[in-house]
Each structure stands twice: as structure tokens, then as C-alpha cells.
Amino acid sequence: YRKAIEYHEQALRIFREIGDKGGEGKEHVNLGNAYYELEEYRKAIEYYDQALVILMPMFGDKHPTVIGVKSNRRLAIEQMEAS
């Protein structure tokens, strides 16, 4: 997952440079997922929050992508509280 994080961070930088908000939001989700798998729940939540800031205005809160990010965020919070 560490190598994946490196690649997602590179992709995030590129999406920011070219102004692709959708790509930027997607990479925040990917980074959140990678940190979740590493059991770094606080960092995962931070990335999920950043993804929601970008994706909710684009898609609305009922879009499957947004619902998925919210679900992942909730799971990360539960895991963090349980540990």
C-alpha cells in the first residue's frame, strides 16, 4: 500500500495542476482507502473528508460515489474508536 500511496499522491498533484476536480476527488478517495488498509484510520478520515469537500458539490449527497465515501469514512471512525 505504501507504493500505491506514492502513485496516488503523484496523480493527485497532476490532477491539481490541470484543474481536474473529479480526478482530485477520486485520488483523495484512493488515498483514504490505502490508509484505511494500513489501519491509519485518522489519515484515512482526513482524505475522505477532503474527497467529500470536492465530490459533494459536484454530485450531491445522494450520488453513489458520495454515499460510498461517507460509508468508508464511517467505517474508519468505527475502527479508530475500537482500537
Disulfide bonds with the S-S distance in Angstrom:
none
